Amino acid sequence: MMEVFFVFFEMMSQHIDFLQYIEFFIRILIACVCGAAIGIERSRRLKEAGVRTHLLVSCTAALAMIISKYAFSDIAGQDDIWGTDGADPARIAAQVISAISFLCAGVIFKQGSAVKGLTTAAGLWATAAIGMALGAGMLVLGIFVTIVVLLIQIIMHRLPILNDLYQNNFIEITVEDDTGFRSALTKQLNIWHAQVLETSITHNQDGTTSYSLMVKMNNNVSNDDFFAFLEQNSNVSSFRQTTNG
């Protein structure tokens, strides 16, 4: 049975031996592990692209790199009459960078003045590059960059700097009596050093007033801070907050 298998293998792959295929399998499996590791970190933060997306990106990038590097070894160096002399074996790998851009664009979307998904898109781009490195046989480099990307994601979320200190919050507040509430809300937002990106005020038929705001504020402002503000304004009938980190 094994002899039949090896004969079939040699017929189907005359320019790549069995051990080299085993090496390719190992590269792709390592790419899957590295992609899944980045995807797990993204999934824990409830991002759009999770484990499956990152795993597939890394696996496919590794496969594309192996194809680009080894698939044409049986015709390399042929005469000009065959049209292969001087061909660029990197042409397939180069298209991975272009193709991943379409996938990255799918996880970036705009909600009002807020843009969400940039970090996830950059992570997909990095995952594709890691898969290409692993597919090319640069295992140490691919694993090292995987660790670096994970550390960047984890550390920068725990120790944010500059613009990462702030997050976009969509706030909807309905009050029964609008008297003095607008000035109280403006004063509180100033205390929180919040930047109002968009705002709208709706006077409802039942006499209530609804405020809808998109604000950019510091991550240190917690839900307890919101509840403390609401307790000071007993005329608030409903409140809803959505955070786009």
Salt bridges, closest charged atoms under 4 A:
GLU23 OE2 - ARG27 NH2 2.50
GLU41 OE1 - ARG42 NE 2.93
GLU41 OE2 - ARG45 NE 2.58
GLU48 OE2 - LYS116 NZ 3.76
GLU172 OE1 - ARG240 NH2 2.75
ASP178 OD2 - ARG182 NH2 3.88
